Amino acid sequence: MKKISVDQTLCNGYGHCVIEAPDHFDLNDDSGKATLLKEDIADGDRAKVESAAMLCPVQAISVSE
């Protein structure tokens, strides 16, 4: 199963990930940066999460095996 991570030092809180994959990402109320709601990616969510990673303007999202 693939996993997601967000590099908090890179994230600027643009929110593209939240729009693309709202079941996996949210913006933290305090920092304004992306937080993970789910680390593991189900097969049915894979395309959305990979798209969210590609849309991140600062490349803060990683998807790994």
N, C-alpha and C positions, 0 to 999 in steps of 0.2 A: 504494500500500500504506500502511496506517495504521501509526503508530508510537506507542510508549508512553514516557512519562517519569515519574519519581518525584521529587518535590520533597523532598529530604532534610531541609530545614529544617522541613517540616510533618509528616513521617512520625513516628509514635510507636511503630511496630512492633506494631500490633494483630494483623497477620497475616491479616486477612480476604482480602487479595489472594492470599496463598499457598494458602489453602483453595480459593478460587474458580478460580484459574488457576495451578496449580503448575508448569506448563511454562514460565511467563513470569516468575514471581516467587519469591524466596526471602528469608529473613531473614538478614541479615549476622550472623555469629557475634560480631563485636566490638561493633558498634553496636546490634544488635537491630532495625535498620531494614530496610525492604524494599530489595532490590536486584533489578535486572533480569537475567534469564537470557537473554531475547531482546527486542530492541528492536522488531523488525518483527513485525506481526501477520498471520498467514496468514488467509485468508478463513474457514477452518473454526474458528479460535480467536477470531474477532472477538466473538461473543456473550459468551464467558467473560471476556475481558479487559475489555469494556465493563461487564459486571456487577461485576467486581472494582473498577473505578474508581468505580462508583456506590456500592458497599458501603463504601468507605474512609470511616471516620468523620471524618477531617480533610481530605478532598478532596486528598490528596497525589499522586494519580495523574491524569495527563493523557493523553488519546488524541487524536492529531492526524493529519491527512492527510499 
